Every structure is written in structure tokens, then in C-alpha cells.
Amino acid sequence: MANPMTFDAIAERFTELEMRVAFQDHTLGELNVVVTAQEQRIVQLVRALTLLKEQMHILAPSLNAPAGEEPPPPHY
């Protein structure tokens, strides 16, 4: 027959499970902070990229136009 677990063994396993859950909760909290910061940074980078694209289009529209739409040089 199988040996039934003693109260001390059950209490020890329960304590270890509680510690694991607490560690996982702590890790999830840290990961949430990192993911939130990364999301904010991505939003900032997308805004900056959009602004750069707009500025590039204003400063050099021929760089953004397809080759077929480019006007011929003045010497033609």
C-alpha cells in the first residue's frame, strides 16, 4: 500500500506552492511594467517616424514620388 503523506509533508508542499505562486505573481508584475514601458516607447517611435515621413515629404517630395511621376530635368 502507498504511504499516506504526513501532515508535515503536506504542509511543506503547501508552503512551497505558496512561495511559487508568490514568485510568479512578482515576476508577472515586473513583466507587466516592462511591457507597458515598451508599449509607450513604441507609440513614441511611431509618432516620431510619422513626423519624419511628413517632414521628408515636405522637404523632398521627389524622393517619395514613384519614378514615373517624377518631372523631367530642366535641360530637356
N, CA, C and O atoms as CSV, one atom per row, in Angstrom:
chain,resi,resn,atom,element,x,y,z
A,1,MET,N,N,0.823,-1.173,0.000
A,1,MET,CA,C,0.000,0.000,0.000
A,1,MET,C,C,0.877,1.251,0.000
A,1,MET,O,O,2.014,1.251,0.472
A,2,ALA,N,N,0.298,2.307,-0.547
A,2,ALA,CA,C,1.016,3.570,-0.614
A,2,ALA,C,C,1.060,4.201,0.769
A,2,ALA,O,O,0.121,4.092,1.559
A,3,ASN,N,N,2.163,4.856,1.033
A,3,ASN,CA,C,2.344,5.532,2.312
A,3,ASN,C,C,1.572,6.840,2.298
A,3,ASN,O,O,1.854,7.694,1.458
A,4,PRO,N,N,0.617,7.032,3.186
A,4,PRO,CA,C,-0.082,8.312,3.206
A,4,PRO,C,C,0.871,9.408,3.671
A,4,PRO,O,O,1.731,9.180,4.521
A,5,MET,N,N,0.706,10.605,3.099
A,5,MET,CA,C,1.576,11.718,3.464
A,5,MET,C,C,1.243,12.196,4.864
A,5,MET,O,O,0.085,12.211,5.281
A,6,THR,N,N,2.267,12.577,5.563
A,6,THR,CA,C,2.067,13.104,6.908
A,6,THR,C,C,1.612,14.557,6.812
A,6,THR,O,O,1.735,15.197,5.768
A,7,PHE,N,N,1.097,15.050,7.897
A,7,PHE,CA,C,0.655,16.437,7.929
A,7,PHE,C,C,1.817,17.379,7.640
A,7,PHE,O,O,1.648,18.374,6.935
A,8,ASP,N,N,2.995,17.071,8.181
A,8,ASP,CA,C,4.162,17.927,7.966
A,8,ASP,C,C,4.561,17.947,6.487
A,8,ASP,O,O,4.930,18.994,5.957
A,9,ALA,N,N,4.487,16.798,5.828
A,9,ALA,CA,C,4.839,16.737,4.406
A,9,ALA,C,C,3.838,17.539,3.580
A,9,ALA,O,O,4.224,18.245,2.648
A,10,ILE,N,N,2.569,17.433,3.913
A,10,ILE,CA,C,1.538,18.201,3.193
A,10,ILE,C,C,1.742,19.691,3.435
A,10,ILE,O,O,1.657,20.488,2.501
A,11,ALA,N,N,2.008,20.072,4.675
A,11,ALA,CA,C,2.235,21.481,4.999
A,11,ALA,C,C,3.455,22.017,4.260
A,11,ALA,O,O,3.447,23.156,3.791
A,12,GLU,N,N,4.492,21.212,4.154
A,12,GLU,CA,C,5.710,21.628,3.445
A,12,GLU,C,C,5.428,21.835,1.952
A,12,GLU,O,O,5.866,22.823,1.363
A,13,ARG,N,N,4.700,20.905,1.356
A,13,ARG,CA,C,4.346,21.054,-0.070
A,13,ARG,C,C,3.469,22.276,-0.282
A,13,ARG,O,O,3.646,23.008,-1.256
A,14,PHE,N,N,2.533,22.497,0.615
A,14,PHE,CA,C,1.649,23.645,0.501
A,14,PHE,C,C,2.437,24.953,0.601
A,14,PHE,O,O,2.196,25.896,-0.152
A,15,THR,N,N,3.374,24.994,1.536
A,15,THR,CA,C,4.214,26.184,1.699
A,15,THR,C,C,5.031,26.443,0.444
A,15,THR,O,O,5.157,27.589,0.012
A,16,GLU,N,N,5.587,25.391,-0.146
A,16,GLU,CA,C,6.370,25.551,-1.372
A,16,GLU,C,C,5.492,26.059,-2.518
A,16,GLU,O,O,5.920,26.908,-3.300
A,17,LEU,N,N,4.278,25.545,-2.616
A,17,LEU,CA,C,3.360,26.025,-3.658
A,17,LEU,C,C,3.011,27.492,-3.453
A,17,LEU,O,O,2.926,28.252,-4.417
A,18,GLU,N,N,2.808,27.891,-2.209
A,18,GLU,CA,C,2.525,29.298,-1.923
A,18,GLU,C,C,3.703,30.181,-2.329
A,18,GLU,O,O,3.504,31.265,-2.878
A,19,MET,N,N,4.923,29.727,-2.063
A,19,MET,CA,C,6.107,30.502,-2.432
A,19,MET,C,C,6.223,30.612,-3.954
A,19,MET,O,O,6.569,31.671,-4.477
A,20,ARG,N,N,5.939,29.538,-4.650
A,20,ARG,CA,C,5.996,29.571,-6.113
A,20,ARG,C,C,4.970,30.549,-6.680
A,20,ARG,O,O,5.278,31.310,-7.598
A,21,VAL,N,N,3.763,30.533,-6.144
A,21,VAL,CA,C,2.717,31.448,-6.612
A,21,VAL,C,C,3.123,32.892,-6.332
A,21,VAL,O,O,2.933,33.766,-7.179
A,22,ALA,N,N,3.681,33.146,-5.154
A,22,ALA,CA,C,4.116,34.499,-4.815
A,22,ALA,C,C,5.226,34.947,-5.771
A,22,ALA,O,O,5.216,36.089,-6.231
A,23,PHE,N,N,6.176,34.067,-6.074
A,23,PHE,CA,C,7.253,34.397,-7.005
A,23,PHE,C,C,6.693,34.674,-8.393
A,23,PHE,O,O,7.123,35.618,-9.056
A,24,GLN,N,N,5.744,33.866,-8.838
A,24,GLN,CA,C,5.145,34.076,-10.155
A,24,GLN,C,C,4.369,35.387,-10.207
A,24,GLN,O,O,4.426,36.096,-11.212
A,25,ASP,N,N,3.650,35.715,-9.148
A,25,ASP,CA,C,2.938,36.989,-9.092
A,25,ASP,C,C,3.910,38.159,-9.193
A,25,ASP,O,O,3.656,39.133,-9.903
A,26,HIS,N,N,5.016,38.053,-8.481
A,26,HIS,CA,C,6.040,39.102,-8.512
A,26,HIS,C,C,6.630,39.226,-9.922
A,26,HIS,O,O,6.790,40.335,-10.431
A,27,THR,N,N,6.947,38.113,-10.540
A,27,THR,CA,C,7.511,38.113,-11.889
A,27,THR,C,C,6.521,38.690,-12.888
A,27,THR,O,O,6.908,39.474,-13.755
A,28,LEU,N,N,5.261,38.320,-12.783
A,28,LEU,CA,C,4.240,38.876,-13.679
A,28,LEU,C,C,4.117,40.382,-13.517
A,28,LEU,O,O,3.932,41.095,-14.503
A,29,GLY,N,N,4.215,40.869,-12.308
A,29,GLY,CA,C,4.171,42.306,-12.067
A,29,GLY,C,C,5.346,43.015,-12.729
A,29,GLY,O,O,5.175,44.064,-13.350
A,30,GLU,N,N,6.538,42.440,-12.597
A,30,GLU,CA,C,7.716,43.033,-13.234
A,30,GLU,C,C,7.583,43.009,-14.756
A,30,GLU,O,O,7.912,43.990,-15.423
A,31,LEU,N,N,7.111,41.913,-15.298
A,31,LEU,CA,C,6.937,41.813,-16.748
A,31,LEU,C,C,5.899,42.808,-17.244
A,31,LEU,O,O,6.052,43.377,-18.325
A,32,ASN,N,N,4.852,43.020,-16.472
A,32,ASN,CA,C,3.831,43.987,-16.849
A,32,ASN,C,C,4.419,45.395,-16.941
A,32,ASN,O,O,4.085,46.154,-17.851
A,33,VAL,N,N,5.286,45.737,-16.006
A,33,VAL,CA,C,5.937,47.051,-16.033
A,33,VAL,C,C,6.778,47.189,-17.302
A,33,VAL,O,O,6.744,48.226,-17.964
A,34,VAL,N,N,7.525,46.153,-17.633
A,34,VAL,CA,C,8.384,46.196,-18.817
A,34,VAL,C,C,7.548,46.305,-20.087
A,34,VAL,O,O,7.851,47.119,-20.958
A,35,VAL,N,N,6.512,45.501,-20.199
A,35,VAL,CA,C,5.672,45.515,-21.404
A,35,VAL,C,C,4.972,46.861,-21.556
A,35,VAL,O,O,4.857,47.375,-22.668
A,36,THR,N,N,4.509,47.430,-20.458
A,36,THR,CA,C,3.855,48.740,-20.513
A,36,THR,C,C,4.834,49.807,-20.983
A,36,THR,O,O,4.481,50.645,-21.812
A,37,ALA,N,N,6.052,49.788,-20.467
A,37,ALA,CA,C,7.068,50.756,-20.884
A,37,ALA,C,C,7.404,50.577,-22.360
A,37,ALA,O,O,7.571,51.562,-23.079
A,38,GLN,N,N,7.504,49.340,-22.817
A,38,GLN,CA,C,7.803,49.083,-24.223
A,38,GLN,C,C,6.670,49.578,-25.120
A,38,GLN,O,O,6.921,50.130,-26.191
A,39,GLU,N,N,5.441,49.385,-24.690
A,39,GLU,CA,C,4.301,49.850,-25.478
A,39,GLU,C,C,4.329,51.368,-25.613
A,39,GLU,O,O,4.085,51.902,-26.695
A,40,GLN,N,N,4.625,52.060,-24.522
A,40,GLN,CA,C,4.705,53.525,-24.571
A,40,GLN,C,C,5.832,53.968,-25.498
A,40,GLN,O,O,5.674,54.923,-26.259
A,41,ARG,N,N,6.960,53.280,-25.436
A,41,ARG,CA,C,8.098,53.633,-26.299
A,41,ARG,C,C,7.756,53.382,-27.767
A,41,ARG,O,O,8.131,54.178,-28.629
A,42,ILE,N,N,7.065,52.309,-28.060
A,42,ILE,CA,C,6.664,52.020,-29.445
A,42,ILE,C,C,5.747,53.119,-29.966
A,42,ILE,O,O,5.883,53.550,-31.111
A,43,VAL,N,N,4.820,53.573,-29.137
A,43,VAL,CA,C,3.918,54.656,-29.544
A,43,VAL,C,C,4.726,55.913,-29.854
A,43,VAL,O,O,4.466,56.588,-30.850
A,44,GLN,N,N,5.703,56.227,-29.009
A,44,GLN,CA,C,6.562,57.391,-29.249
A,44,GLN,C,C,7.332,57.240,-30.563
A,44,GLN,O,O,7.430,58.190,-31.340
A,45,LEU,N,N,7.868,56.068,-30.805
A,45,LEU,CA,C,8.643,55.842,-32.014
A,45,LEU,C,C,7.779,55.918,-33.267
A,45,LEU,O,O,8.223,56.431,-34.294
A,46,VAL,N,N,6.563,55.419,-33.192
A,46,VAL,CA,C,5.652,55.505,-34.342
A,46,VAL,C,C,5.316,56.961,-34.630
A,46,VAL,O,O,5.277,57.368,-35.791
A,47,ARG,N,N,5.075,57.746,-33.591
A,47,ARG,CA,C,4.811,59.178,-33.783
A,47,ARG,C,C,6.009,59.872,-34.420
A,47,ARG,O,O,5.849,60.663,-35.350
A,48,ALA,N,N,7.206,59.577,-33.923
A,48,ALA,CA,C,8.414,60.194,-34.473
A,48,ALA,C,C,8.614,59.793,-35.930
A,48,ALA,O,O,8.981,60.629,-36.756
A,49,LEU,N,N,8.378,58.540,-36.249
A,49,LEU,CA,C,8.515,58.077,-37.622
A,49,LEU,C,C,7.510,58.764,-38.535
A,49,LEU,O,O,7.853,59.159,-39.649
A,50,THR,N,N,6.289,58.907,-38.081
A,50,THR,CA,C,5.266,59.594,-38.871
A,50,THR,C,C,5.670,61.043,-39.120
A,50,THR,O,O,5.533,61.545,-40.236
A,51,LEU,N,N,6.164,61.712,-38.091
A,51,LEU,CA,C,6.611,63.094,-38.231
A,51,LEU,C,C,7.772,63.190,-39.217
A,51,LEU,O,O,7.800,64.089,-40.057
A,52,LEU,N,N,8.721,62.273,-39.120
A,52,LEU,CA,C,9.856,62.273,-40.046
A,52,LEU,C,C,9.403,62.049,-41.486
A,52,LEU,O,O,9.916,62.685,-42.407
A,53,LYS,N,N,8.453,61.154,-41.677
A,53,LYS,CA,C,7.926,60.927,-43.026
A,53,LYS,C,C,7.270,62.186,-43.571
A,53,LYS,O,O,7.466,62.538,-44.734
A,54,GLU,N,N,6.490,62.865,-42.734
A,54,GLU,CA,C,5.839,64.099,-43.174
A,54,GLU,C,C,6.869,65.162,-43.525
A,54,GLU,O,O,6.738,65.842,-44.542
A,55,GLN,N,N,7.894,65.310,-42.689
A,55,GLN,CA,C,8.937,66.299,-42.947
A,55,GLN,C,C,9.709,65.962,-44.225
A,55,GLN,O,O,10.039,66.849,-45.012
A,56,MET,N,N,9.988,64.697,-44.418
A,56,MET,CA,C,10.711,64.274,-45.609
A,56,MET,C,C,9.882,64.561,-46.862
A,56,MET,O,O,10.418,64.990,-47.884
A,57,HIS,N,N,8.593,64.326,-46.776
A,57,HIS,CA,C,7.716,64.581,-47.918
A,57,HIS,C,C,7.671,66.077,-48.236
A,57,HIS,O,O,7.636,66.466,-49.404
A,58,ILE,N,N,7.671,66.904,-47.204
A,58,ILE,CA,C,7.638,68.359,-47.412
A,58,ILE,C,C,8.967,68.852,-47.978
A,58,ILE,O,O,8.988,69.661,-48.905
A,59,LEU,N,N,10.076,68.363,-47.420
A,59,LEU,CA,C,11.396,68.858,-47.826
A,59,LEU,C,C,11.869,68.294,-49.163
A,59,LEU,O,O,12.577,68.975,-49.905
A,60,ALA,N,N,11.495,67.090,-49.469
A,60,ALA,CA,C,11.968,66.448,-50.699
A,60,ALA,C,C,10.862,65.576,-51.276
A,60,ALA,O,O,10.933,64.350,-51.188
A,61,PRO,N,N,9.836,66.195,-51.870
A,61,PRO,CA,C,8.715,65.397,-52.378
A,61,PRO,C,C,9.116,64.443,-53.493
A,61,PRO,O,O,8.472,63.409,-53.670
A,62,SER,N,N,10.151,64.758,-54.243
A,62,SER,CA,C,10.545,63.864,-55.341
A,62,SER,C,C,11.108,62.548,-54.830
A,62,SER,O,O,11.086,61.552,-55.553
A,63,LEU,N,N,11.616,62.519,-53.594
A,63,LEU,CA,C,12.127,61.262,-53.028
A,63,LEU,C,C,11.001,60.295,-52.710
A,63,LEU,O,O,11.215,59.083,-52.669
A,64,ASN,N,N,9.806,60.819,-52.485
A,64,ASN,CA,C,8.673,59.979,-52.115
A,64,ASN,C,C,7.824,59.586,-53.316
A,64,ASN,O,O,7.025,58.654,-53.224
A,65,ALA,N,N,7.984,60.280,-54.442
A,65,ALA,CA,C,7.149,60.007,-55.615
A,65,ALA,C,C,7.714,58.837,-56.401
A,65,ALA,O,O,8.932,58.664,-56.454
A,66,PRO,N,N,6.853,58.027,-57.017
A,66,PRO,CA,C,7.338,56.956,-57.883
A,66,PRO,C,C,8.098,57.539,-59.077
A,66,PRO,O,O,7.875,58.690,-59.453
A,67,ALA,N,N,8.986,56.757,-59.668
A,67,ALA,CA,C,9.856,57.230,-60.747
A,67,ALA,C,C,9.048,57.737,-61.937
A,67,ALA,O,O,9.472,58.701,-62.575
A,68,GLY,N,N,7.922,57.144,-62.262
A,68,GLY,CA,C,7.105,57.557,-63.396
A,68,GLY,C,C,6.485,58.929,-63.219
A,68,GLY,O,O,6.178,59.599,-64.205
A,69,GLU,N,N,6.297,59.356,-61.992
A,69,GLU,CA,C,5.669,60.646,-61.726
A,69,GLU,C,C,6.683,61.784,-61.615
A,69,GLU,O,O,6.294,62.945,-61.490
A,70,GLU,N,N,7.953,61.470,-61.658
A,70,GLU,CA,C,8.982,62.487,-61.490
A,70,GLU,C,C,9.074,63.359,-62.740
A,70,GLU,O,O,9.161,62.825,-63.846
A,71,PRO,N,N,9.058,64.689,-62.596
A,71,PRO,CA,C,9.153,65.541,-63.764
A,71,PRO,C,C,10.552,65.455,-64.383
A,71,PRO,O,O,11.523,65.180,-63.679
A,72,PRO,N,N,10.657,65.686,-65.675
A,72,PRO,CA,C,11.974,65.614,-66.322
A,72,PRO,C,C,12.858,66.772,-65.839
A,72,PRO,O,O,12.341,67.805,-65.414
A,73,PRO,N,N,14.166,66.610,-65.899
A,73,PRO,CA,C,15.067,67.673,-65.506
A,73,PRO,C,C,14.899,68.893,-66.402
A,73,PRO,O,O,14.411,68.762,-67.524
A,74,PRO,N,N,15.294,70.086,-65.930
A,74,PRO,CA,C,15.054,71.308,-66.684
A,74,PRO,C,C,15.761,71.371,-68.047
A,74,PRO,O,O,15.308,72.120,-68.912
A,75,HIS,N,N,16.818,70.643,-68.274
A,75,HIS,CA,C,17.554,70.745,-69.531
A,75,HIS,C,C,16.891,69.981,-70.674
A,75,HIS,O,O,17.420,70.009,-71.785
A,76,TYR,N,N,15.777,69.308,-70.469
A,76,TYR,CA,C,15.090,68.582,-71.542
A,76,TYR,C,C,14.163,69.510,-72.284
A,76,TYR,O,O,13.492,69.088,-73.226
